[in-house]
């Protein structure tokens, strides 16, 4: 069970102004400057005896489940369907409320979560296709054993050891729209991204082609995997963030309980624009 640490305080942003009809006119309703910002979230609400908590990170696969998160004020188990076992009550819900940095105070009735309540995962900008030009005569035929080909597997291991390696993947054409998402059995291109200049990329390509008889595409990486993992580890070791999930791909993806843009600005200033992408589990309403 992982409970987020100290959470960033939410900065409540209010707006005011006047429309063509003037303050309070029926034709231009004005926002209430005293109204607190509401946030929506979806996740497991669990009460193991300490009061209801909104589990926005991982949930231990046990029975009953185990997880922790910010406290939820205004919750009543009598008003929602839920499961219970061994003194623990839980369920997955879509909730709306205000946030003070530690507690989500409900402003609307919770309801059972639906699949479409969960936000789509953020794309890292990679489509896992092959950015290199198609060679004259087309791509080389895939080996008979496909992904299990011994040469392909050796090249994958070698790619992980290349200086400045970023991402490593195979492209069998599935992204091109083959029926059912299946790839092309005749195609398997090994893709590797590497930092450095053209000479570094060509040296990496020669190493990989010596192990794999199929096609190899080495393209440019903005950041090496090692550098991104070092950034991710540095962020995880901070005790002032409610980090839920972190991972690396073309950049560091970081999910926190709440960020109003302040954390994103700070990390951009520290590591450079786009090196870390922050998403907030609490999403502003309106």
C-alpha positions as CSV (number, residue, x, y, z in Angstrom):
1,X,0.0,0.0,0.0
2,X,1.4,3.4,-1.0
3,X,0.0,6.5,0.5
4,X,0.8,9.8,-1.2
5,X,3.1,12.1,0.9
6,X,2.5,15.7,1.5
7,X,0.4,17.1,-1.3
8,X,0.7,20.3,-3.2
9,X,-1.6,23.0,-2.0
10,X,-4.2,23.9,-4.6
11,X,-4.2,27.5,-5.7
12,X,-7.8,28.5,-6.0
13,X,-8.3,30.6,-9.1
14,X,-11.3,32.9,-9.3
15,X,-12.4,35.1,-12.1
16,X,-14.6,38.1,-12.3
17,X,-15.7,40.5,-15.0
18,X,-18.6,42.2,-16.6
19,X,-20.3,41.4,-19.9
20,X,-22.2,43.6,-22.3
21,X,-25.2,43.6,-20.0
22,X,-23.2,44.7,-16.9
23,X,-22.7,42.9,-13.6
24,X,-25.7,40.8,-12.7
25,X,-27.6,41.2,-15.9
26,X,-29.6,38.2,-17.2
27,X,-27.9,38.3,-20.5
28,X,-24.4,37.8,-19.1
29,X,-24.3,35.8,-15.9
30,X,-21.2,36.5,-13.8
31,X,-19.0,33.9,-12.1
32,X,-19.2,33.9,-8.3
33,X,-15.8,35.1,-7.0
34,X,-16.6,33.4,-3.7
35,X,-17.2,30.0,-5.3
36,X,-14.4,27.5,-4.7
37,X,-13.0,25.6,-7.7
38,X,-14.5,22.1,-8.0
39,X,-12.6,19.1,-9.1
40,X,-13.6,15.7,-10.6
41,X,-11.9,12.4,-10.1
42,X,-12.5,8.8,-10.5
43,X,-11.0,6.0,-8.4
44,X,-11.5,3.6,-5.6
45,X,-12.9,5.0,-2.3
46,X,-12.0,2.7,0.5
47,X,-12.6,2.8,4.3
48,X,-10.5,0.5,6.4
49,X,-11.5,2.2,9.7
50,X,-9.7,5.5,9.2
51,X,-12.5,7.1,7.2
52,X,-13.1,7.1,3.5
53,X,-10.0,7.7,1.3
54,X,-9.8,8.3,-2.4
55,X,-7.2,6.0,-3.8
56,X,-5.9,7.7,-6.9
57,X,-2.7,5.6,-7.2
58,X,-2.3,1.8,-7.1
59,X,-4.7,-0.6,-5.3
60,X,-3.2,-3.7,-3.8
61,X,-4.7,-6.9,-5.4
62,X,-5.9,-8.5,-2.2
63,X,-9.3,-9.2,-0.6
64,X,-10.2,-6.8,0.8
65,X,-8.1,-4.5,-1.3
66,X,-5.6,-2.1,0.3
67,X,-4.8,1.4,-0.8
68,X,-4.6,4.9,0.6
69,X,-5.1,8.5,-0.5
70,X,-6.6,11.8,0.4
71,X,-9.5,11.9,2.8
72,X,-13.0,12.4,1.4
73,X,-15.4,14.6,3.5
74,X,-19.1,14.4,3.2
75,X,-19.1,10.7,2.3
76,X,-21.9,8.3,3.3
77,X,-21.7,4.6,2.6
78,X,-25.4,4.3,3.1
79,X,-26.0,6.3,-0.1
80,X,-23.8,4.2,-2.4
81,X,-23.6,0.6,-3.5
82,X,-20.3,-0.9,-2.2
83,X,-18.5,-4.1,-1.3
84,X,-17.4,-5.0,2.2
85,X,-15.2,-7.6,3.8
86,X,-13.3,-7.9,7.1
87,X,-14.4,-4.5,8.2
88,X,-13.4,-2.8,5.0
89,X,-15.8,-1.0,2.6
90,X,-14.9,0.0,-0.9
91,X,-16.0,0.7,-4.5
92,X,-15.1,2.6,-7.6
93,X,-16.7,6.0,-8.0
94,X,-16.8,9.2,-9.9
95,X,-16.7,12.1,-7.4
96,X,-16.8,15.9,-7.5
97,X,-15.6,18.2,-4.8
98,X,-13.4,21.0,-3.6
99,X,-9.8,20.5,-2.6
100,X,-7.8,22.1,0.2
101,X,-4.6,20.3,-0.4
102,X,-5.4,17.4,1.9
103,X,-9.1,16.6,1.7
104,X,-11.6,16.3,-1.1
105,X,-15.0,17.7,0.2
106,X,-17.9,16.4,-1.9
107,X,-20.1,19.0,-3.6
108,X,-22.2,16.4,-5.5
109,X,-23.4,12.9,-4.9
110,X,-20.9,10.2,-5.9
111,X,-21.9,7.5,-8.4
112,X,-20.5,4.2,-9.5
113,X,-17.7,4.8,-12.0
114,X,-18.2,3.9,-15.7
115,X,-15.5,3.0,-18.2
116,X,-15.8,6.4,-19.9
117,X,-15.2,8.3,-16.6
118,X,-11.5,7.3,-16.7
119,X,-9.5,9.8,-18.7
120,X,-7.6,8.4,-21.7
121,X,-3.9,7.9,-21.0
122,X,-1.7,10.7,-22.2
123,X,0.2,9.8,-25.4
124,X,3.9,10.2,-25.1
125,X,4.1,11.4,-28.7
126,X,5.4,8.1,-30.0
127,X,3.3,6.1,-32.5
128,X,5.9,3.2,-32.5
129,X,6.0,3.2,-36.2
130,X,9.3,3.5,-38.2
131,X,10.5,7.0,-38.8
132,X,13.2,6.0,-41.3
133,X,12.5,6.1,-45.0
134,X,11.4,2.9,-46.6
135,X,14.5,1.4,-48.3
136,X,14.6,1.0,-52.0
137,X,12.8,-2.3,-52.7
138,X,10.8,-2.1,-49.5
139,X,11.4,-3.5,-46.0
140,X,13.4,-6.8,-45.8
141,X,11.3,-9.9,-45.1
142,X,10.8,-10.6,-41.4
143,X,12.6,-13.7,-40.1
144,X,10.5,-16.9,-40.0
145,X,10.4,-16.9,-36.2
146,X,9.2,-13.2,-36.1
147,X,9.5,-11.6,-32.7
148,X,11.1,-14.8,-31.3
149,X,14.0,-14.7,-33.9
150,X,17.3,-15.2,-32.1
151,X,19.0,-12.4,-34.0
152,X,16.1,-10.0,-33.2
153,X,16.3,-10.9,-29.5
154,X,20.1,-10.4,-29.5
155,X,19.8,-7.1,-31.2
156,X,17.2,-6.0,-28.6
157,X,19.7,-6.8,-25.8
158,X,22.5,-5.0,-27.7
159,X,20.2,-1.9,-28.2
160,X,19.8,-1.6,-24.4
161,X,23.5,-1.2,-24.1
162,X,24.0,1.5,-26.8
163,X,25.4,4.7,-25.4
164,X,22.6,7.3,-25.3
165,X,19.8,4.9,-26.0
166,X,16.3,6.3,-25.6
167,X,13.5,4.0,-26.7
168,X,13.6,0.5,-28.2
169,X,10.7,-1.2,-30.1
170,X,9.8,-3.4,-32.9
171,X,7.4,-2.3,-35.7
172,X,5.5,-5.0,-37.5
173,X,3.1,-2.6,-39.2
174,X,0.2,-3.1,-36.7
175,X,-0.1,0.7,-36.3
176,X,-0.8,0.9,-40.1
177,X,-4.3,-0.4,-39.7
178,X,-4.1,-4.1,-40.3
179,X,-7.4,-5.8,-39.6
180,X,-7.9,-6.5,-35.9
181,X,-4.7,-4.7,-35.1
182,X,-2.6,-7.6,-36.2
183,X,0.8,-6.9,-37.6
184,X,2.3,-7.9,-41.0
185,X,4.1,-11.3,-40.6
186,X,6.4,-10.3,-43.5
187,X,7.7,-7.2,-41.6
188,X,9.6,-6.6,-38.4
189,X,11.7,-3.5,-38.2
190,X,13.9,-3.0,-35.1
191,X,13.7,0.7,-34.0
192,X,16.1,2.4,-31.6
193,X,16.4,6.1,-30.7
194,X,19.8,7.4,-29.7
195,X,21.1,10.8,-28.6
196,X,24.1,12.3,-30.3
197,X,25.0,13.1,-33.9
198,X,24.5,11.2,-37.2
199,X,27.8,9.3,-36.7
200,X,26.6,8.0,-33.3
201,X,23.4,6.8,-34.9
202,X,25.2,5.1,-37.8
203,X,27.6,3.3,-35.3
204,X,24.6,2.0,-33.4
205,X,22.9,0.8,-36.6
206,X,26.0,-1.1,-37.6
207,X,26.2,-2.9,-34.3
208,X,22.5,-3.9,-34.4
209,X,22.7,-5.0,-38.1
210,X,25.5,-7.3,-37.2
211,X,23.1,-9.2,-34.9
212,X,19.9,-9.0,-36.8
213,X,19.4,-9.8,-40.5
214,X,16.1,-7.8,-40.7
215,X,15.7,-4.1,-41.0
216,X,17.0,-1.7,-38.4
217,X,16.0,2.0,-38.0
218,X,18.1,4.2,-35.7
219,X,16.6,7.7,-35.2
220,X,17.4,10.6,-32.9
221,X,16.4,10.7,-29.2
222,X,16.1,14.1,-27.5
223,X,17.0,12.5,-24.2
224,X,18.6,9.2,-23.2
225,X,16.8,6.7,-21.1
226,X,19.4,7.0,-18.4
227,X,19.0,10.7,-18.1
228,X,15.2,10.5,-18.0
229,X,15.3,7.7,-15.4
230,X,17.6,9.9,-13.3
231,X,15.2,12.8,-13.5
232,X,12.3,10.5,-12.5
233,X,14.2,9.1,-9.6
234,X,15.0,12.6,-8.4
235,X,11.4,13.6,-8.5
236,X,10.3,10.4,-6.7
237,X,12.6,11.1,-3.8
238,X,11.0,14.5,-3.1
239,X,8.8,14.5,0.0
240,X,6.6,17.4,-1.0
241,X,4.8,15.8,-3.9
242,X,1.8,13.4,-4.0
243,X,3.3,11.3,-6.8
244,X,1.0,8.6,-8.0
245,X,2.7,7.2,-11.1
246,X,5.9,7.9,-12.9
247,X,7.5,6.4,-15.9
248,X,9.8,7.1,-18.8
249,X,9.4,6.9,-22.6
250,X,10.3,9.8,-24.8
251,X,10.1,11.9,-21.6
252,X,9.1,11.5,-18.0
253,X,5.4,11.0,-17.3
254,X,4.4,12.1,-13.8
255,X,0.9,11.8,-12.3
256,X,0.2,13.7,-9.1
257,X,-2.9,14.1,-6.9
258,X,-3.2,17.8,-7.9
259,X,-1.3,20.3,-10.0
260,X,-2.7,23.7,-11.1
261,X,0.2,24.2,-13.4
262,X,2.6,25.4,-10.7
263,X,4.5,22.1,-10.6
264,X,4.7,21.8,-14.3
265,X,6.2,25.3,-14.6
266,X,8.7,24.4,-11.9
267,X,9.8,21.2,-13.5
268,X,10.0,22.9,-16.9
269,X,12.3,25.5,-15.4
270,X,14.4,22.8,-13.7
271,X,14.8,20.2,-16.4
272,X,13.7,22.0,-19.6
273,X,10.4,22.3,-21.4
274,X,8.8,18.9,-22.2
275,X,11.3,16.7,-20.3
276,X,8.7,16.0,-17.6
277,X,4.9,16.0,-18.4
278,X,2.6,16.4,-15.3
279,X,-0.9,15.2,-15.2
280,X,-3.3,15.8,-12.3
281,X,-5.7,13.1,-11.0
282,X,-8.0,15.9,-9.8
283,X,-9.4,17.6,-12.9
284,X,-10.9,21.1,-12.7
285,X,-14.7,21.2,-13.4
286,X,-15.9,24.0,-15.6
